[in-house]
Amino acid sequence: MKALVLCGGAGTRLRPITHTSAKQLVPVANKPVLFYGLEAIAAAGVIETGVIVGDTAPEIRRAVGDGSRFGLKVTYLRQNAPLGLAHAVQIARDFLGDDDFVMYLGDNFIVGGITGVVDDFRRERPDARILLTRVADPTAFGVAELDQTGRVVGLEEKPEVPRSDLALVGVYLFTPVVHEAVRAVVPSRRGELEITDALQWLLDQGRDVRATTISGYWKDTGNVTDMLEVNRTVLETLEPRVEGSVDPASEIIGRVRIEDGAKVFGSRIVGPAVVGAGTMIAGSYVGPFTSIAEDCRIEDSEIEYSIVLRGASVVGMRRIEVSLIGHHVEVTPAPRTPAVHRLVLGDHSKVQIP
């Protein structure tokens, strides 16, 4: 069995971060979200892994390398434009050959991994297996319709009127019959070759498409809100560890990990939180569900429920919450301006100034 990991999207919902960084490499608890998926694939016993890359290919290659650090053997496959998940399967045809494979979206996060569903697929070998979860807004996802016995009877991508609240999670398992399906589909109204249309084609041909509804945690980390939520979830499982230096004037409360080379002076850190190697925190408060990457500087500031990326500095800020701060960003107070009003008022005006 092989794996196909998709890392070719532009990440428009995470801009401006993704103007200069691949969305799959935004860190969750100081580890790129893509790495959680690669680790899950390796844990499921899959080694041969194709990684679909686009404009951010150099960055993905630098981060993942040959895959050996994850126990994988990685082959990179170029997708010149984001033309859909079925298109990604098409361009991976030679790599996949006639092997079964698991397709994993590189910006998705699933607590508990995929070992169980991969084992079930290997044992039962339906033509395809999809993972589903219930969502509040099905119009933003591919949606599956099941009959009373739990059989898949229909699929639709981002429907205006959803037939259920069961959204497709970004993990799919296929036998080689899917290659015929992806050749048969035509571009959708979005101009993409949809994997939901390929799955529907399999159903129309009488093929065996099965579904597993997961009750565990899943997130598509395509926007800032979901990224912060995943960060919170991972930090809740954090094992506390202090490898950096903390002076006697500082207070560390709860599950806090301070990595080697980090320095904390006169500060209060309330976990769960993680402080990266080489980071300096002085005279500050770091609140729960905050990840601060390596080589950052937090001074005379308060920050909570946020992600701070490598090399950023936050100095003299009274309070920052629910924020994603990019690489090498500098956050400081604005210069103090005189408390003065300049007015040009017409006749008979009435003005109230607090």
C-alpha positions as CSV (number, residue, x, y, z in Angstrom):
1,M,0.0,0.0,0.0
2,K,1.2,3.5,-0.8
3,A,0.3,7.0,0.4
4,L,-0.5,10.2,-1.6
5,V,-0.2,13.4,0.5
6,L,-1.5,16.6,-1.0
7,C,0.5,19.8,-0.4
8,G,-0.2,21.8,-3.5
9,G,-2.9,24.2,-2.4
10,A,-2.4,28.0,-2.3
11,G,-3.8,28.4,1.2
12,T,-5.8,31.6,0.4
13,R,-7.8,31.4,3.7
14,L,-4.5,31.7,5.7
15,R,-3.2,34.8,3.9
16,P,-1.1,36.8,4.5
17,I,0.8,34.0,6.3
18,T,0.7,31.8,3.1
19,H,2.0,34.6,0.8
20,T,5.5,33.5,2.1
21,S,4.9,30.1,3.7
22,A,3.2,26.8,2.8
23,K,0.0,26.4,4.7
24,Q,0.9,22.8,5.5
25,L,4.0,24.0,7.4
26,V,2.3,26.4,9.8
27,P,3.2,24.9,13.2
28,V,0.8,23.4,15.7
29,A,2.4,23.1,19.1
30,N,5.7,24.1,17.4
31,K,5.4,21.3,14.8
32,P,4.2,21.7,11.2
33,V,0.7,20.4,10.8
34,L,1.9,18.3,7.8
35,F,4.3,16.4,10.1
36,Y,1.4,15.0,12.1
37,G,-0.1,13.5,8.9
38,L,3.2,12.0,7.8
39,E,3.7,10.5,11.3
40,A,0.2,9.0,11.1
41,I,0.9,7.4,7.7
42,A,4.2,5.9,9.0
43,A,2.4,4.6,12.1
44,A,-0.1,2.8,9.8
45,G,2.7,0.9,8.2
46,V,2.7,2.7,4.9
47,I,6.2,3.7,3.6
48,E,6.1,4.6,-0.1
49,T,4.7,8.1,-0.1
50,G,4.1,10.5,-3.0
51,V,3.8,14.2,-2.0
52,I,1.9,16.4,-4.4
53,V,3.5,19.9,-4.5
54,G,2.8,23.2,-6.2
55,D,4.3,26.7,-5.9
56,T,5.6,26.0,-2.4
57,A,7.5,22.9,-3.5
58,P,11.0,24.2,-2.5
59,E,9.7,24.8,1.1
60,I,8.0,21.5,1.4
61,R,11.1,19.7,0.1
62,R,13.3,21.4,2.6
63,A,11.0,20.5,5.5
64,V,10.3,16.9,4.6
65,G,13.5,15.9,2.7
66,D,13.5,12.2,1.7
67,G,11.1,11.3,4.4
68,S,13.5,9.2,6.3
69,R,13.0,11.2,9.5
70,F,9.4,10.0,9.5
71,G,10.2,6.4,8.5
72,L,9.0,7.1,4.9
73,K,10.4,7.0,1.4
74,V,9.1,10.2,-0.3
75,T,8.7,10.9,-4.0
76,Y,7.7,14.5,-5.0
77,L,5.1,14.9,-7.7
78,R,4.5,18.3,-9.3
79,Q,1.0,19.7,-9.8
80,N,1.3,22.8,-11.9
81,A,-2.1,24.2,-10.9
82,P,-4.6,23.3,-8.1
83,L,-7.1,21.6,-10.4
84,G,-8.7,19.3,-7.8
85,L,-8.1,16.2,-5.8
86,A,-9.0,13.9,-8.7
87,H,-6.5,15.7,-10.8
88,A,-3.8,15.0,-8.1
89,V,-4.7,11.3,-8.4
90,Q,-4.3,11.5,-12.2
91,I,-0.8,13.0,-12.1
92,A,0.3,10.4,-9.5
93,R,-0.8,7.5,-11.8
94,D,2.7,6.3,-12.6
95,F,3.8,6.5,-9.0
96,L,0.8,4.7,-7.6
97,G,0.9,1.9,-10.2
98,D,-1.6,-0.8,-9.4
99,D,-1.2,-0.5,-5.6
100,D,-3.9,0.4,-3.1
101,F,-3.3,3.8,-1.5
102,V,-4.4,6.2,1.2
103,M,-4.8,9.9,0.1
104,Y,-4.2,12.4,2.9
105,L,-4.7,16.1,2.7
106,G,-1.6,17.7,4.1
107,D,-3.4,20.5,6.0
108,N,-5.8,18.1,7.8
109,F,-5.4,17.1,11.4
110,I,-6.9,13.9,12.9
111,V,-6.5,13.0,16.6
112,G,-5.6,9.3,17.0
113,G,-4.1,8.8,13.5
114,I,-5.4,6.5,10.7
115,T,-4.0,3.1,11.7
116,G,-7.4,1.6,12.5
117,V,-9.0,2.6,9.2
118,V,-6.0,1.5,7.2
119,D,-6.1,-1.9,8.8
120,D,-9.8,-2.2,8.1
121,F,-9.2,-1.3,4.5
122,R,-6.4,-3.8,4.1
123,R,-8.6,-6.5,5.5
124,E,-11.9,-5.8,3.7
125,R,-10.6,-4.1,0.5
126,P,-13.7,-2.3,-0.7
127,D,-13.1,-0.2,-3.9
128,A,-13.0,2.9,-1.8
129,R,-13.4,4.0,1.8
130,I,-14.2,7.5,3.0
131,L,-14.0,9.1,6.5
132,L,-17.0,11.2,7.6
133,T,-17.7,13.5,10.5
134,R,-20.7,15.6,11.4
135,V,-20.3,19.4,10.9
136,A,-22.3,22.4,11.6
137,D,-22.0,23.9,8.1
138,P,-22.0,21.1,5.4
139,T,-22.0,23.6,2.6
140,A,-18.3,24.2,3.1
141,F,-17.3,20.5,2.5
142,G,-17.8,17.5,0.4
143,V,-21.0,15.8,1.8
144,A,-22.0,12.2,1.8
145,E,-25.5,10.8,2.0
146,L,-26.1,7.4,3.7
147,D,-29.1,5.2,3.6
148,Q,-30.7,3.7,6.8
149,T,-28.2,0.8,6.8
150,G,-25.2,3.2,6.6
151,R,-24.4,2.5,2.9
152,V,-23.1,5.4,0.9
153,V,-25.7,6.4,-1.7
154,G,-24.6,9.8,-2.9
155,L,-21.8,12.4,-2.7
156,E,-21.7,16.1,-3.6
157,E,-19.0,18.8,-3.3
158,K,-20.0,21.9,-1.3
159,P,-23.7,21.6,-2.0
160,E,-26.0,24.6,-1.7
161,V,-28.7,22.4,-0.1
162,P,-26.9,19.5,1.7
163,R,-28.6,16.2,2.0
164,S,-26.8,15.4,5.3
165,D,-24.4,16.9,7.8
166,L,-21.8,14.3,7.1
167,A,-18.6,16.0,5.7
168,L,-15.8,14.1,4.1
169,V,-12.6,14.2,6.2
170,G,-9.5,14.7,4.2
171,V,-8.4,11.0,4.2
172,Y,-9.5,8.6,1.4
173,L,-8.6,5.0,0.8
174,F,-8.7,3.5,-2.7
175,T,-8.0,0.4,-4.8
176,P,-6.6,0.9,-8.4
177,V,-10.2,1.1,-9.8
178,V,-10.2,4.8,-8.8
179,H,-7.9,5.6,-11.7
180,E,-10.7,4.8,-14.1
181,A,-13.1,7.0,-12.1
182,V,-10.8,10.1,-12.1
183,R,-10.4,9.7,-15.9
184,A,-14.2,9.7,-16.2
185,V,-15.0,12.9,-14.4
186,V,-15.2,16.4,-15.9
187,P,-14.5,19.8,-14.2
188,S,-17.0,21.0,-11.7
189,R,-18.6,24.4,-11.5
190,R,-15.4,25.4,-9.6
191,G,-13.3,24.3,-12.5
192,E,-11.8,21.4,-10.6
193,L,-11.8,17.6,-11.0
194,E,-13.6,16.7,-7.8
195,I,-12.8,13.5,-5.9
196,T,-16.4,13.5,-4.8
197,D,-17.5,13.2,-8.5
198,A,-15.0,10.3,-8.9
199,L,-16.5,8.6,-5.8
200,Q,-20.0,9.2,-7.2
201,W,-18.9,7.6,-10.5
202,L,-17.8,4.5,-8.6
203,L,-21.2,4.4,-6.9
204,D,-23.0,4.7,-10.3
205,Q,-20.9,1.8,-11.6
206,G,-22.1,-0.4,-8.7
207,R,-18.7,-0.3,-7.0
208,D,-18.3,-0.8,-3.2
209,V,-17.8,2.6,-1.5
210,R,-17.8,2.3,2.3
211,A,-17.8,5.0,4.9
212,T,-16.4,5.3,8.4
213,T,-17.9,8.0,10.6
214,I,-15.3,9.2,13.1
215,S,-16.2,10.6,16.5
216,G,-12.7,11.8,17.3
217,Y,-11.3,15.2,16.6
218,W,-10.7,16.4,13.1
219,K,-10.0,19.8,11.6
220,D,-9.2,21.2,8.2
221,T,-6.6,23.8,9.3
222,G,-7.3,26.1,6.3
223,N,-8.1,29.2,8.3
224,V,-6.8,31.0,11.4
225,T,-9.7,30.1,13.7
226,D,-9.3,26.3,13.0
227,M,-5.5,26.5,13.2
228,L,-5.8,28.1,16.7
229,E,-8.3,25.4,17.7
230,V,-6.1,22.6,16.6
231,N,-3.2,24.2,18.5
232,R,-5.4,24.3,21.6
233,T,-6.3,20.6,21.2
234,V,-2.7,19.5,20.8
235,L,-1.5,21.6,23.7
236,E,-4.0,19.9,26.0
237,T,-2.0,16.7,25.6
238,L,1.3,18.3,26.2
239,E,3.8,16.7,28.5
240,P,5.4,19.3,30.7
241,R,9.1,19.7,30.4
242,V,11.6,22.5,31.3
243,E,14.9,22.2,29.4
244,G,15.6,25.9,29.1
245,S,16.4,28.3,31.9
246,V,13.9,29.9,34.2
247,D,14.9,32.4,36.8
248,P,13.6,32.5,40.4
249,A,11.5,35.5,39.7
250,S,9.4,33.6,37.1
251,E,6.3,31.4,37.7
252,I,5.5,28.3,35.6
253,I,2.0,26.9,36.1
254,G,0.4,23.8,34.6
255,R,1.5,21.9,31.5
256,V,4.3,24.0,30.0
257,R,7.2,22.9,27.8
258,I,10.2,25.1,27.6
259,E,12.7,23.8,25.1
260,D,16.4,23.8,25.3
261,G,18.1,27.2,24.9
262,A,14.9,29.2,25.8
263,K,15.3,31.7,28.6
264,V,12.5,33.0,30.9
265,F,13.1,36.1,33.1
266,G,10.6,37.6,35.6
267,S,7.6,36.2,33.7
268,R,4.5,34.1,34.4
269,I,3.6,31.3,32.0
270,V,0.3,29.4,32.5
271,G,-0.1,26.2,30.5
272,P,-0.8,24.5,28.4
273,A,1.9,26.4,26.5
274,V,5.1,25.7,24.6
275,V,8.2,27.9,24.3
276,G,10.6,27.1,21.5
277,A,14.4,26.8,21.6
278,G,16.4,30.1,21.7
279,T,13.3,32.1,22.6
280,M,13.6,34.8,25.3
281,I,10.6,35.8,27.5
282,A,11.1,38.7,29.9
283,G,8.7,40.6,32.1
284,S,5.8,39.0,30.4
285,Y,2.7,36.9,30.8
286,V,2.1,33.9,28.4
287,G,-1.3,32.5,28.9
288,P,-2.9,29.1,28.1
289,F,-3.0,27.6,24.6
290,T,-0.1,29.6,23.3
291,S,2.7,28.2,21.1
292,I,5.8,30.4,20.7
293,A,8.3,29.0,18.2
294,E,12.1,29.1,18.3
295,D,14.2,32.3,18.4
296,C,11.4,34.6,19.4
297,R,11.4,37.5,21.8
298,I,8.4,38.3,24.1
299,E,9.2,41.3,26.4
300,D,7.0,43.4,28.6
301,S,3.9,41.9,27.0
302,E,0.9,39.7,27.5
303,I,-0.2,37.0,25.0
304,E,-2.7,34.2,25.2
305,Y,-4.4,31.7,22.9
306,S,-2.0,32.5,20.0
307,I,0.6,31.0,17.7
308,V,3.9,32.9,17.3
309,L,6.2,31.7,14.4
310,R,9.9,31.6,14.3
311,G,12.0,34.8,14.9
312,A,9.0,37.0,15.8
313,S,9.2,39.6,18.6
314,V,6.4,41.1,20.7
315,V,7.6,44.0,22.9
316,G,5.6,46.4,25.1
317,M,2.1,45.0,24.2
318,R,-0.5,45.1,26.9
319,R,-2.6,42.2,25.6
320,I,-2.6,40.0,22.5
321,E,-5.2,37.2,22.1
322,V,-6.5,34.9,19.3
323,S,-3.6,35.8,17.0
324,L,-1.3,34.1,14.4
325,I,1.9,36.0,14.2
326,G,4.2,35.2,11.3
327,H,7.9,34.6,10.9
328,H,10.2,37.5,11.9
329,V,7.3,39.8,12.7
330,E,7.9,42.8,15.0
331,V,5.0,43.9,17.2
332,T,5.4,47.1,19.2
333,P,3.2,49.9,20.5
334,A,2.4,52.8,18.1
335,P,4.1,56.1,19.0
336,R,2.1,58.2,21.4
337,T,0.4,61.1,19.6
338,P,-0.9,64.4,21.2
339,A,-4.5,64.3,22.3
340,V,-5.7,66.9,19.9
341,H,-8.7,67.3,17.5
342,R,-8.5,69.1,14.2
343,L,-12.0,70.1,13.0
344,V,-13.5,71.8,9.9
345,L,-17.1,72.2,10.8
346,G,-19.9,73.6,8.7
347,D,-22.4,76.1,10.0
348,H,-24.9,74.9,12.6
349,S,-22.9,71.7,13.2
350,K,-23.4,69.8,16.5
351,V,-20.3,67.8,17.6
352,Q,-19.9,65.5,20.6
353,I,-16.3,64.5,21.5
354,P,-15.6,62.1,24.3
